[in-house]
Amino acid sequence: MKAGPSQEEIRRHNLGTLLRHVHIGGSLSRTALAERMGLNRSTILGLVSELASVGLVREGLPRETGRAGRPSLVVRTESDRAYVLAFDVGVDRLAVARIGLGGVFLDRREIPVPPGGHDAGKVAEALAASALEMVGTAPKGTSCVGVAAAVRGMVRRPDGLVRTAPYSGWEDEEFGEDLVRRLDLGLPVSVENEASLGALAEHLRGVATGCQDLVYLHGDIGIGGGIVTGGRLLGGDQGYGGEIGHMVVNPYEGRPCGCGARGCLEAEAGERALLEAAQRDPAATGRDAVRAVVEAADRGDVAARAALHDVGDWLGIGVANLVNVFNPRTVVFGGTLREVFLGSAAQIRSRINRHALAASRENLRLRVGELGDDAVLIGAAELAFSEMLVGPLETLARAGA
């Protein structure tokens, strides 16, 4: 017979659970924490005291009450005590952030893609240099407890190997290990697909907060996707699940895709398809170029409107397929697809109504992401905080705090 958990294991679990509640949910009273965790108030008091003793939480008056009488104290995170480093490796930009408990941005920088294009070593060098500057300027007594990076490509989840990142020209790059060596912080570096982290961010802190089943589509130069089902991020056998952009929607007459197939969703509805259909200068690419097409369509530009109509049709077909397979409560459009959705919502909804099963779409909500260009960084930060939210005291000890 398997032995039950020890008192120490239960205590460790409860410390992590309480910290997670205030990290994600914000300021909460002891009463609210007791109700959420199913524990008595004296146990909650002990857990709060233990986390407060190492500087991870504190108690204080709520910032706003709206009620008469003496307000109850609330527990909130100490954002400056423990932080993580989050990296966003985009096609045309690199971003680095130092993010504290509670999801608070303590420092954020964008840096240009280094000379030499997207050589993985040069990218890691540039990111590490910027991150170490942040660590060097962090207040005394603070600790870095995790590091995570988001890349546009297929990432093998067990070890973070970037199997392929087509728009960066990467193949089988040990990008995480390279960052570990360059940072030299004594911490592992988690690496994940950017759209999966965008999905995680919108699920925990964005427009889909509280939604347990969602599909997230992220527009960049291509189309990425992340799927949350039953409150958990779908990874697949090796972590390659969620490659929504390579779902084939037009196999016979479709445009060639960078993956080698024809008619993939990103080939029919991605940035290049939109800009070509709108008759834009081939040299004008990126987020600003996509937004310019949407703005032109709003002003009545015929070519821009036709391009959005076509792209909306293909997006709608793709979403209809996803609705039939995963039955999400919410579909979130992020990255440049935020603007594309707003400009082609009628076509997308029409295709979903035509091709998705009525039962699967009856409660469906279509939403644009709330977190903007920071969604991927926020998702990376949540990934980096994973160990802290399981074993707070042990993670601090390993960080040398």
N, C-alpha and C positions, 0 to 999 in steps of 0.2 A: 504494500500500500504506500502510495506516495505521500510523503510528509507535507503538511500544510506550510504556508509561508511563516517565517519567524517574525517575532515582534520587530526586529530591526528591518526586515524586508518590508513589512507593512508601514513602518514609520517612513522609510525612504520613499515608498510609493506615495504616501500621503503628502509628504513635503513637495514632491514633484508635481502632484496633481493640484495642490493649492497654488503653487507658483504659476502653473499653467493657467489656472482660472483668472488670476489677476493680470497675467501677461497678455492674454487674449481679450478678456472681458473688461479690463479696466478696473477702476476702484470699486471694491465690494466690501460690504460690512461683514463682520464675523457671522452674523445671523444668516446672511445670504450664502456665505461660504459653507456654513453648517448644513443648510438645506440642499445645496448643490452636491455636496460630498457625502451626505448621509451620516455625518458625525455630530457628536455633541459639542456644545460651545466650549467646554473646558479643553477638549482635545484640540479644537481649532485654535484656542488661545495659545496652547503649547507649541503648535506648529508655527503660528505667526511669530511667536517670540524667538523660536529657533532661527527662522529665516531672517528676522530683523537683526539678530545678534551678529550675523555675518554681512549685513548691509544689503540684502537683496530686496527686502520690503520695508515699509514703514507704515505706521498708522497716523491718521490725521483727520481733521475735519473735511467733509466733502466741500468741493469748490462751490457748488450750488445746491441748495436744498429745496427751496420753494415751499417749505413747510414751516409752520409755527412750532415753537418749542426748541429744546436742545437737540441738535442733530446727533445721530450715532456716528462714531468714528468709523472710518473706512480704511481698508488695507489697499495699498497701492505699491507698485514696483518702484525700486530705486533705479532709475534708468542709467545713472552714471556708474554704478558699481560693477556691472558685468556687461560686456558688449561683444558683438560679433563683427566680422568683416564680411561684406557681401560684394561679389563681383558680377558685373553684367558684361559679357563679351558679345557685343553686337557686330554687325557687318561693317557699319560706318562709324561706330563710336564705342568707347570703353567707359564704363562707369564703376566707381568704387564708393562704398559707403561704410561708415562705422555706425552701427545701429545698436541702441541699448535695449534693455528689457522693456517690455511694453510696446515695442515697435517704434521707438523714438529715434529719428535721425539725428545723430550727434555730429556727423560730418559727412559731406557728400561731394564728390568731384567727378567731373567728366574729363577724360583725357583723349587726345587724338590717337587714332590708330598709328602705331609707330612706322617709321620709314621701312620699306621692305615688305609692305603689305601685311598679310596675316600670318607671318611666320609664328608658329605657336610659342617658340622660345622667346621671341621678342615681345609678344603680347604678355606672356607671363612675367617677363622682366619689368615691363612698364607698369603692370598692375601691382606687382610686389613693391616696387619703388614708391608708388603713390600710397599704398596701404601702410608701409612702414613709416612714412611721414606722419600719417594719421595716428599710428600707435605711439610715435615719439611725442606727439603733442597732446596725447590723452592725459587727463589729470592723474596725479600721483594717487595710488591706491585703487585704481581701476584695473580690471583684468579682461583680456581677450579670451573668450571661452569657446569660440568656434569660428570656422571659416567655411564659406561655400561659394561656388561659382556657377553661373548660368551660361550655357553656350547654345548657339544655334546649330544643333546637330543631334546625332544619335549617341547617347551615352550609355555605356554598360554599367548598370546600377551597382553590381557588387563591388567593383573597384574603381569606378569613375573614368575608365578608359573612354576617350572620345573616338568611337569607331569611325564616324565620318561626319564632317561638317562641310558640306559641298560648297557653300558660298565663301568659306574661308580657305578652302583647299586642304583641309586637315584629313588625315587618314591614320587611324590607330595611334593617336597622340596621348601620351601619359601626362596630360595637362595638369591634373591635380597633384601628381607627384612632383612635377616641375615647380609648381607654386609652393609646395611644402618645403622644398630645398631652398628656394629663394627667400621665402618669408622667415624660415628658421625660428618659428615661434613654439616649436614643440607640439604643434597641433596638426591633426589631419585636415585635409581639404576635401569637402564633399563637392562633387560635380554632378550637375543635373541639366536636363533639357530646359530651355528657357520658358517654353509654353507650359510645361508641367508646373514650373515654379510660379508662373503667372496664375494658373488655376488654383494653386495652393493659397496664394495671396488673396485672390478675390473670394475664395471660400472662407478664409479666416478673418479677413479684415476689410473686404470690399463689398461689392454689390450683392454677392451671394452668401453673405454671412448667415450662418444657420441653415443653409441649404445643404442637404446631405448627398444630393445627386445632381451634378452639373457637368456641362461640357463647356470648355473654354477654348476659343479660337483666337490665336495671336497673329496679327499681320506684321510682317517685317518685309524683307525682300521676298520671302516666301510666306507660307502659312504653316504655323505650328499649332499643336493642340494639346490640351491636358484634360483628363477626365477624372472626376471625383465620383465615386460610387459608394454608397453606404458610408459616407464621411471619410473615405480613404482614397488616396491618390492611386490611380491605376498605373501599374508599372509593366506588367507582363513578366514573362519568364526571365529575361535578362535586363529589363528596364526600357525596352524599346516600344512599349505600348503607347498609344496616343499619337501615332504619326498620321494625324488627320489630313495633313496637306498632301499625302500620297495615296489617299483614297481615290480610286479611279472613278470619275463621273462621266467621262466622254471617251470611251476606249477606241472607237473606230475613226472618228474625225478629229480627235483631240490634238491639242498642241503638244509638242515634245516637252518633256519635263527634265530637269537636271538629274533626276534619279535614273533616267534611261527609259522610263515608260512614257506612254502618251495619255493625255487626258486626265492627269492628276488634278485634284482640286486646286492646288497652288498654281499649276500651269494655266488653268482656265479662269481663276479668280484672284490670282496673286498680283503683286505690284506690276510686273512686266506686262501682263495681259491688260490691266487697266490702263497703263500709260500708252501702250501701243494702240489700243482701241480709241483712246482719246486723242490720238495723233500728236503726241508730245515728243519733244526732242529726246532721242534715245540717251543722250548724255545726262539728262535731268532725271535723277532717280532719288530714292530715299523718301523719308517721311514727309518732307516739305513738298515734294513733287506730287505725292498722293493727295495731300491736303489741298493742293492747288487745283487738282482736277475736281474735287468735291465742291470747292468754292466756286469754280467756274460753272459747274452744273447748276448751282444755286442762282447764278446770275443769268442763266438761260443759254449757256454754251451748248449747242446742239450735239457736237461730238462728245463732249464730257457727259452729257445726259445719257446718250446712247451707250457709252462705255459703262457707266454705272448700272444701267439697265441690264446689260449683258452679264456683267460680273455678279449682279444681284441674283440673276437666274441661276447661275452655277453655284453660288453660295447657298441659295435656298435648297437646291437639289442635294448638296452635300449635307446640310443641316437636317434635311428630311431623312436621309439615310441614318444619321447619327441618332435622331429621335427614335426611329424604328428599332435600332439595335440596343440603345442604352436607356431609353425612356427617361431622360433627365427632367428635372423640375425646371431648371434654368439653363439657358444657353447664353454665354457671355462673350461679347466681341471686344477684344483688346488690341493693343498696338494700333497700327493704322486701320485695322478693321473696325475700330470705333467710328471713324469718320465714314468709311465705306458703308457701314450698316445704316448710319443716319441718312446717307444719300440714296440708299437703295432698299429701304425697309419694305416698301410695298411689294417689290419683286420677290424679296426673300420670303415674306409672309405668304405670298401667293403660291410659291413653289412648295412651301411646307404644307399648306392646306391641301394642295393637290396630291402630293406624294407621300406624306407621312400618315400613318394609321390614325384614325380619329381618336381611338382610345389612348394612344400614346401621346397625342398632342393636346388633349383637352385641358390639361392644367399647365401647359408649357408657357414659360415666360422668356421673352427675348430681351436682353439687357446689354447696355454698353458698360465696360469696366469703369469703376470709380477711381482706381488708383493711378491712372494715367501712365506716364513713362516710368514711374517708380515701381510698378507692379512686380516686375521681375526681381528687382533688388529686394523688395519686401519678402517675396517668396524665398529667395536665397537666404535671407536672414532667418526666416522661420526654420529652414532646413538646418542652418548652422546652430540654432538654439536647441535642436532636438535632444542632445545629451543633457544639457542643462535642465531641461524640463522633465527628465527622467530621474536624474540624481543630482540635485543642485549642489549639495555640500561636497560630494565627490568630484564634481566637475570643477568647482572652485579650487579644491585642493590640487587637482592635476594642473590647473593653470598657474599654480604657485602663489595663489592669493592667501 
